[in-house]
């Protein structure tokens, strides 16, 4: 069964009993892992328990597909329902999953994780069409899902967060759920234990102090240097970021998000709004620390040139995924083209 976006959270909290197997897949590896873990823990709290949890290798299932059904049917020596986990699956798991779903046995729950499966993938199609299985996609966090994650982690730690701080995090956290949650947990630790804090309100200053050296914010520095046409700072930050292992596609996506926001603001300005009024219409709003820089950058760009910049980032991301060329070189070239355009 294909699980719709609106129903995903409900299934993550309480999986319907009709589903005997779940496929969690998508490009956001951190979110895939988080959702798969939450589903598995509905059945077994301790996923390290060797009596209640079986971890199967996808390649083993390709050569011995019957093992999956055998594990689901197995009865734990200590009693209780079991979880069978298959991580990093692809088409090598399709036959084993097909055999089980067509003739299910036992009461164990199968939880399979996979990367970004295409709609034509046999494994994905199998789970989307089976009435006793669920297919849960995990796409990279957008602003709405990031906002929900930010407030979720704050609530879990007895914290609240002011709007400017939340906007800052939305714009600067990465697209990987695992990394984003890690940064937010670090922020919660920085605020101190409940009952011993000076304040339970997270401010923009708290966020800047806590995550100011994070990879996500180094990417923001690259984005800023590119948009403003600061070639010296761009060269320096790109070199350091790639040496540290930053992801080139994450850089391109951060740049694309900033260009999209500027393009929307310039569109409002073309309709007669002032720069301040145009910035005020953006969601999330431009936070206070960024406002002066954002306004200055708007003065360097036209709507048409921003549209061209969007095309450059899109083409660069596609080249990263299809050409086999070094992704760092592709990313750097795109950033330099856009930075040079900002200086015209």
PyMOL commands that set and color helices and strands:
alter all, ss='L'
color gray80, all
select helices_A, chain A and resi 5-13+29-41+58-63+66-73+91-102+122-129+143-156+163-172+177-191+204-211+215-228+231-243+248-270+275-280+288-298+303-322+327-342
alter helices_A, ss='H'
color red, helices_A
select strands_A, chain A and resi 21-25+53-56+83-89+109-114+133-137+160-161+201-202
alter strands_A, ss='S'
color yellow, strands_A
deselect
rebuild
show_as cartoon
